[in-house]
């Protein structure tokens, strides 16, 4: 092998190592972000009564995501309830 081809091989190997390092760092970042967001269910508080079953026709439910690190308490949002035809408070349920 001549000096020219040796240099090309060394340069190619260094680029390959750099590329692999970048890929490895991207994989580590994605792994670190993996468990911060969870899917939660929001249920209307006005449509729910103690005599009705847990899930009846008049109860509206929404699903959304929340960051469990930043929002540790239960989520509470105003959403539209199509059964009552108005905006109501929806709370997070388990």
Beta strands, then each sheet from edge to edge (+ up, - down):
strand 1: 37-44
strand 2: 61-67
strand 3: 76-81
strand 4: 86-93
sheet 1: 2+ 1- 4+ 3-
end
